[in-house]
Amino acid sequence: MATAAAAKLLPLARHLLVKTDDVEEARERVGRVFCAHKLECLSAKRGLDMRQHVARFGNLALSYITYGTDVSIDPGKLSTFFLVHLIPTGRSEIQIGDGALIGSSAVGAVTSSTTAMRMRWSADCAHLVLKIERAALERHLSDLLGDVATRPIEFAPELPVETGRGAGLRRLIDFVAGELDRDDTLLTSPLGIAAIEQTLMTALLASQPSNYSGALADRASPATPRHVMRAEDLIRSHPERPITVGHLTEACGVSARTLFEGFRRFRGTTPMALLRTVRPVSYTHLTLPTILR
């Protein structure tokens, strides 16, 4: 009874896929979820006590895996998917490409689809693993960029999860794992699944450094349009002159609505409000149509 009660406290408890002490069965069942791999028990004194919980949603899957003994795992190159590894208990030695890291409750890992990986887990080690299909993540990246992603996505392998954006990603994955164990979860809805799927992919791209981080930052913070900077210069350079919307739009070569939208989006204000900050109210001569105030 104690064992059954403890199992209920594990992540994805209602999604038990397999529990076995047979190495071949463990390798085969895990391989169905991820890919073919080499699995070797490293302890002569402690036998395998493997369990895997799996929940699939959209193009993603979340797995909780533990082997109950020291093991080595070698899947090679993943090719068609990405993995985000959280390590709630124990310790893992993880080699991803040419780099190596020690995974723990403080440090997870991200394995890119183009990079080979192998691991050694301690007997008390467990992984909560988010699997994201490569095609889905590449489509989502292209949507965020507004252009086709032409290079394979390559993430930094080490994922600190106690502070910064990595901690936010960990909390989001933990939240999804908790939701998947509930009857009243939004993940029973196709719309809910689609929303969480998009959110997790965005969170990974935003939180973990990759070869697309610069492009995503540029996309998220586009340069201020020239017409906004031109109007701003005119207002600040000549606060004593009577300025009208017509003067600004003629000088900037845009419509009044475009000028207003540019100020709203990139300055969080309006031309009138800016003018009031650079000269006394008694000298304010800029007049705007009501819709632009």
Kinemage of the C-alpha trace (Angstrom):
@kinemage 1
@onewidth
@group {chain A} dominant
@subgroup {mainchain}
@vectorlist {calphas} color= white
{ca met a 1} P 0.000 0.000 0.000
{ca ala a 2} L 2.840 2.379 0.819
{ca thr a 3} L 4.353 1.768 -2.604
{ca ala a 4} L 1.034 2.443 -4.324
{ca ala a 5} L 0.584 5.649 -2.315
{ca ala a 6} L 4.086 6.812 -3.215
{ca ala a 7} L 3.453 6.110 -6.891
{ca lys a 8} L 0.418 8.390 -6.803
{ca leu a 9} L 2.689 11.270 -5.785
{ca leu a 10} L 4.958 10.885 -8.799
{ca pro a 11} L 4.565 13.204 -11.799
{ca leu a 12} L 2.036 11.965 -14.382
{ca ala a 13} L 0.902 9.318 -11.899
{ca arg a 14} L -2.246 8.428 -13.845
{ca his a 15} L -0.249 7.913 -17.045
{ca leu a 16} L 1.795 4.820 -16.148
{ca leu a 17} L 3.038 3.221 -19.356
{ca val a 18} L 5.337 0.487 -18.096
{ca lys a 19} L 6.890 -0.852 -14.901
{ca thr a 20} L 9.436 -3.608 -15.350
{ca asp a 21} L 12.603 -5.242 -14.070
{ca asp a 22} L 13.516 -6.549 -17.539
{ca val a 23} L 16.177 -4.561 -19.402
{ca glu a 24} L 15.004 -5.611 -22.854
{ca glu a 25} L 11.408 -4.640 -22.122
{ca ala a 26} L 12.527 -1.301 -20.691
{ca arg a 27} L 14.632 -0.571 -23.767
{ca glu a 28} L 11.859 -1.549 -26.161
{ca arg a 29} L 9.063 0.389 -24.412
{ca val a 30} L 11.113 3.567 -23.949
{ca gly a 31} L 12.243 3.275 -27.554
{ca arg a 32} L 8.643 3.429 -28.726
{ca val a 33} L 8.220 6.814 -27.083
{ca phe a 34} L 11.595 8.232 -28.076
{ca cys a 35} L 13.903 6.237 -30.358
{ca ala a 36} L 16.018 3.087 -30.482
{ca his a 37} L 18.874 3.282 -27.972
{ca lys a 38} L 21.413 1.320 -25.984
{ca leu a 39} L 20.554 0.658 -22.336
{ca glu a 40} L 22.976 -0.959 -19.892
{ca cys a 41} L 22.681 -1.629 -16.156
{ca leu a 42} L 25.894 -0.614 -14.392
{ca ser a 43} L 25.313 -2.091 -10.926
{ca ala a 44} L 25.868 -5.788 -10.208
{ca lys a 45} L 24.192 -5.483 -6.797
{ca arg a 46} L 21.012 -3.636 -7.696
{ca gly a 47} L 18.588 -4.847 -10.322
{ca leu a 48} L 16.479 -2.782 -12.676
{ca asp a 49} L 13.282 -1.274 -11.258
{ca met a 50} L 12.156 0.843 -14.172
{ca arg a 51} L 8.945 2.791 -14.582
{ca gln a 52} L 7.780 5.257 -17.215
{ca his a 53} L 4.749 7.527 -17.193
{ca val a 54} L 3.823 9.157 -20.523
{ca ala a 55} L 1.238 11.724 -21.587
{ca arg a 56} L 1.029 12.825 -25.216
{ca phe a 57} L -0.628 16.051 -26.347
{ca gly a 58} L -0.428 17.566 -29.802
{ca asn a 59} L 3.145 17.386 -31.128
{ca leu a 60} L 4.519 17.063 -27.618
{ca ala a 61} L 4.877 14.332 -25.020
{ca leu a 62} L 5.807 14.470 -21.355
{ca ser a 63} L 7.489 11.486 -19.704
{ca tyr a 64} L 8.562 10.641 -16.185
{ca ile a 65} L 11.254 7.936 -16.161
{ca thr a 66} L 13.306 6.218 -13.463
{ca tyr a 67} L 15.367 3.009 -13.633
{ca gly a 68} L 16.021 2.300 -9.930
{ca thr a 69} L 19.647 1.395 -10.603
{ca asp a 70} L 22.736 2.920 -12.198
{ca val a 71} L 22.335 2.859 -15.970
{ca ser a 72} L 23.927 4.165 -19.132
{ca ile a 73} L 21.709 5.314 -22.003
{ca asp a 74} L 22.962 6.011 -25.524
{ca pro a 75} L 20.379 7.072 -28.128
{ca gly a 76} L 22.873 8.775 -30.425
{ca lys a 77} L 21.454 11.586 -32.559
{ca leu a 78} L 17.764 12.262 -31.964
{ca ser a 79} L 17.134 13.533 -35.542
{ca thr a 80} L 13.361 14.103 -35.428
{ca phe a 81} L 12.718 15.661 -32.018
{ca phe a 82} L 14.066 17.821 -29.187
{ca leu a 83} L 14.197 16.922 -25.500
{ca val a 84} L 14.032 19.098 -22.401
{ca his a 85} L 15.275 17.182 -19.345
{ca leu a 86} L 14.303 18.141 -15.804
{ca ile a 87} L 15.872 16.032 -13.072
{ca pro a 88} L 13.770 16.100 -9.884
{ca thr a 89} L 15.906 13.517 -8.058
{ca gly a 90} L 19.361 12.010 -8.365
{ca arg a 91} L 22.185 12.859 -10.682
{ca ser a 92} L 22.970 12.413 -14.380
{ca glu a 93} L 26.166 12.707 -16.346
{ca ile a 94} L 25.009 13.975 -19.721
{ca gln a 95} L 27.122 14.352 -22.833
{ca ile a 96} L 25.505 16.361 -25.629
{ca gly a 97} L 27.648 16.837 -28.684
{ca asp a 98} L 31.157 17.831 -27.571
{ca gly a 99} L 29.983 19.159 -24.212
{ca ala a 100} L 29.254 17.481 -20.903
{ca leu a 101} L 27.265 18.522 -17.853
{ca ile a 102} L 26.110 17.164 -14.519
{ca gly a 103} L 22.328 17.153 -14.344
{ca ser a 104} L 20.561 17.598 -11.020
{ca ser a 105} L 17.536 19.283 -9.498
{ca ala a 106} L 19.321 22.588 -10.176
{ca val a 107} L 20.514 21.884 -13.721
{ca gly a 108} L 18.561 20.268 -16.522
{ca ala a 109} L 19.479 19.811 -20.158
{ca val a 110} L 18.207 20.455 -23.663
{ca thr a 111} L 19.080 18.006 -26.415
{ca ser a 112} L 18.824 19.301 -29.975
{ca ser a 113} L 17.657 17.093 -32.806
{ca thr a 114} L 20.959 17.351 -34.678
{ca thr a 115} L 23.165 16.506 -31.692
{ca ala a 116} L 24.216 13.104 -30.358
{ca met a 117} L 23.592 12.430 -26.667
{ca arg a 118} L 24.447 9.811 -24.069
{ca met a 119} L 23.854 9.654 -20.325
{ca arg a 120} L 24.686 7.877 -17.077
{ca trp a 121} L 21.998 7.952 -14.377
{ca ser a 122} L 22.450 7.282 -10.667
{ca ala a 123} L 20.153 4.701 -9.103
{ca asp a 124} L 17.979 7.384 -7.478
{ca cys a 125} L 17.788 9.476 -10.649
{ca ala a 126} L 14.521 10.407 -12.332
{ca his a 127} L 13.914 12.541 -15.402
{ca leu a 128} L 10.834 14.521 -16.355
{ca val a 129} L 11.319 14.823 -20.107
{ca leu a 130} L 9.484 17.056 -22.546
{ca lys a 131} L 9.634 15.765 -26.115
{ca ile a 132} L 8.921 18.227 -28.949
{ca glu a 133} L 8.692 17.096 -32.550
{ca arg a 134} L 11.313 18.806 -34.692
{ca ala a 135} L 8.931 19.739 -37.516
{ca ala a 136} L 6.510 21.376 -35.058
{ca leu a 137} L 9.213 23.451 -33.356
{ca glu a 138} L 10.666 24.557 -36.680
{ca arg a 139} L 7.203 25.632 -37.884
{ca his a 140} L 6.620 27.535 -34.661
{ca leu a 141} L 9.997 29.252 -34.914
{ca ser a 142} L 9.221 30.303 -38.492
{ca asp a 143} L 5.895 31.755 -37.317
{ca leu a 144} L 7.650 33.754 -34.597
{ca leu a 145} L 10.284 35.024 -37.008
{ca gly a 146} L 7.800 35.818 -39.764
{ca asp a 147} L 10.137 33.969 -42.119
{ca val a 148} L 11.216 30.404 -42.849
{ca ala a 149} L 13.876 29.074 -40.481
{ca thr a 150} L 16.528 27.762 -42.850
{ca arg a 151} L 19.068 26.382 -40.352
{ca pro a 152} L 18.537 23.560 -37.850
{ca ile a 153} L 17.774 24.806 -34.339
{ca glu a 154} L 20.673 24.195 -31.957
{ca phe a 155} L 20.179 24.916 -28.256
{ca ala a 156} L 22.792 25.363 -25.551
{ca pro a 157} L 22.782 22.002 -23.713
{ca glu a 158} L 22.875 23.214 -20.097
{ca leu a 159} L 19.580 24.410 -18.598
{ca pro a 160} L 19.830 26.121 -15.174
{ca val a 161} L 16.390 25.811 -13.576
{ca glu a 162} L 16.688 27.530 -10.201
{ca thr a 163} L 16.876 31.127 -11.430
{ca gly a 164} L 16.177 33.168 -14.540
{ca arg a 165} L 14.138 32.084 -17.518
{ca gly a 166} L 15.108 28.460 -17.023
{ca ala a 167} L 13.241 28.520 -13.715
{ca gly a 168} L 10.193 29.823 -15.540
{ca leu a 169} L 10.411 27.009 -18.075
{ca arg a 170} L 10.683 24.463 -15.251
{ca arg a 171} L 7.619 25.891 -13.506
{ca leu a 172} L 5.655 25.765 -16.748
{ca ile a 173} L 6.565 22.124 -17.370
{ca asp a 174} L 5.724 21.247 -13.765
{ca phe a 175} L 2.373 23.010 -14.175
{ca val a 176} L 1.567 21.019 -17.316
{ca ala a 177} L 2.544 17.771 -15.571
{ca gly a 178} L 0.186 18.654 -12.736
{ca glu a 179} L -2.644 19.528 -15.131
{ca leu a 180} L -2.248 16.197 -16.909
{ca asp a 181} L -3.046 14.436 -13.637
{ca arg a 182} L -6.343 16.282 -13.168
{ca asp a 183} L -9.866 15.546 -14.373
{ca asp a 184} L -10.746 19.223 -14.759
{ca thr a 185} L -7.685 20.119 -16.843
{ca leu a 186} L -7.906 22.393 -19.860
{ca leu a 187} L -5.810 19.752 -21.623
{ca thr a 188} L -8.940 17.719 -22.291
{ca ser a 189} L -9.884 20.424 -24.801
{ca pro a 190} L -8.319 20.588 -28.291
{ca leu a 191} L -8.100 24.371 -27.877
{ca gly a 192} L -6.390 23.944 -24.517
{ca ile a 193} L -3.917 21.457 -25.961
{ca ala a 194} L -3.086 23.791 -28.849
{ca ala a 195} L -2.576 26.714 -26.467
{ca ile a 196} L -0.279 24.795 -24.098
{ca glu a 197} L 1.638 23.333 -27.028
{ca gln a 198} L 2.328 26.805 -28.436
{ca thr a 199} L 3.174 28.178 -24.997
{ca leu a 200} L 5.717 25.443 -24.236
{ca met a 201} L 7.460 25.851 -27.589
{ca thr a 202} L 7.600 29.624 -27.202
{ca ala a 203} L 8.915 29.250 -23.644
{ca leu a 204} L 11.721 26.958 -24.786
{ca leu a 205} L 12.747 29.290 -27.619
{ca ala a 206} L 12.575 32.322 -25.327
{ca ser a 207} L 14.324 30.828 -22.298
{ca gln a 208} L 17.108 28.671 -23.707
{ca pro a 209} L 19.975 30.225 -25.728
{ca ser a 210} L 20.139 28.959 -29.301
{ca asn a 211} L 21.481 29.913 -32.701
{ca tyr a 212} L 18.194 31.791 -33.243
{ca ser a 213} L 18.196 33.824 -30.010
{ca gly a 214} L 19.484 36.958 -31.745
{ca ala a 215} L 16.923 36.773 -34.537
{ca leu a 216} L 14.102 36.227 -32.045
{ca ala a 217} L 15.240 39.182 -29.933
{ca asp a 218} L 15.343 41.404 -33.023
{ca arg a 219} L 11.870 40.241 -34.000
{ca ala a 220} L 10.507 40.852 -30.523
{ca ser a 221} L 12.071 44.331 -30.325
{ca pro a 222} L 11.919 45.761 -33.845
{ca ala a 223} L 13.693 48.998 -34.632
{ca thr a 224} L 11.687 52.170 -34.147
{ca pro a 225} L 10.276 53.267 -37.540
{ca arg a 226} L 11.943 56.248 -39.164
{ca his a 227} L 8.739 58.298 -39.196
{ca val a 228} L 8.402 58.021 -35.408
{ca met a 229} L 12.000 59.114 -34.849
{ca arg a 230} L 11.586 61.971 -37.388
{ca ala a 231} L 8.440 63.283 -35.684
{ca glu a 232} L 10.043 62.951 -32.283
{ca asp a 233} L 13.076 64.946 -33.464
{ca leu a 234} L 10.852 67.708 -34.854
{ca ile a 235} L 8.908 68.003 -31.604
{ca arg a 236} L 11.995 67.973 -29.386
{ca ser a 237} L 14.132 70.207 -31.620
{ca his a 238} L 11.563 72.976 -32.055
{ca pro a 239} L 9.388 73.115 -28.928
{ca glu a 240} L 8.797 76.857 -29.474
{ca arg a 241} L 7.227 76.446 -32.904
{ca pro a 242} L 3.523 75.855 -33.525
{ca ile a 243} L 3.324 72.294 -34.827
{ca thr a 244} L 0.299 70.598 -36.338
{ca val a 245} L -0.380 67.023 -37.262
{ca gly a 246} L -0.281 68.149 -40.877
{ca his a 247} L 3.252 69.463 -40.422
{ca leu a 248} L 4.375 66.189 -38.892
{ca thr a 249} L 2.715 63.894 -41.407
{ca glu a 250} L 4.036 65.962 -44.321
{ca ala a 251} L 7.549 65.963 -42.893
{ca cys a 252} L 7.431 62.235 -42.121
{ca gly a 253} L 5.585 61.113 -45.263
{ca val a 254} L 2.925 59.066 -43.451
{ca ser a 255} L -0.753 59.401 -42.567
{ca ala a 256} L -1.924 60.716 -39.205
{ca arg a 257} L -3.167 57.251 -38.244
{ca thr a 258} L 0.184 55.643 -39.098
{ca leu a 259} L 1.991 58.289 -37.088
{ca phe a 260} L -0.278 57.712 -34.095
{ca glu a 261} L 0.051 53.928 -34.260
{ca gly a 262} L 3.837 54.237 -34.424
{ca phe a 263} L 3.930 56.440 -31.325
{ca arg a 264} L 1.539 54.123 -29.478
{ca arg a 265} L 3.506 50.988 -30.263
{ca phe a 266} L 7.094 52.230 -29.942
{ca arg a 267} L 6.786 55.083 -27.459
{ca gly a 268} L 3.645 54.227 -25.524
{ca thr a 269} L 2.351 57.763 -25.953
{ca thr a 270} L 0.956 60.227 -28.547
{ca pro a 271} L 2.524 63.210 -30.317
{ca met a 272} L 0.375 65.531 -28.158
{ca ala a 273} L 1.532 63.875 -24.941
{ca leu a 274} L 5.151 64.078 -26.024
{ca leu a 275} L 4.795 67.753 -26.873
{ca arg a 276} L 3.403 68.458 -23.413
{ca thr a 277} L 6.499 66.949 -21.833
{ca val a 278} L 8.952 69.137 -23.777
{ca arg a 279} L 7.334 72.572 -23.371
{ca pro a 280} L 4.930 74.408 -21.095
{ca val a 281} L 1.210 73.885 -21.714
{ca ser a 282} L 0.773 77.571 -22.644
{ca tyr a 283} L 2.961 77.009 -25.694
{ca thr a 284} L 1.349 73.816 -26.900
{ca his a 285} L 0.051 74.377 -30.427
{ca leu a 286} L -0.109 70.806 -31.698
{ca thr a 287} L -3.701 69.863 -32.447
{ca leu a 288} L -4.825 66.343 -33.137
{ca pro a 289} L -8.095 64.898 -34.350
{ca thr a 290} L -10.082 63.438 -31.460
{ca ile a 291} L -9.414 59.876 -32.651
{ca leu a 292} L -5.660 60.417 -32.261
{ca arg a 293} L -5.766 61.736 -28.720
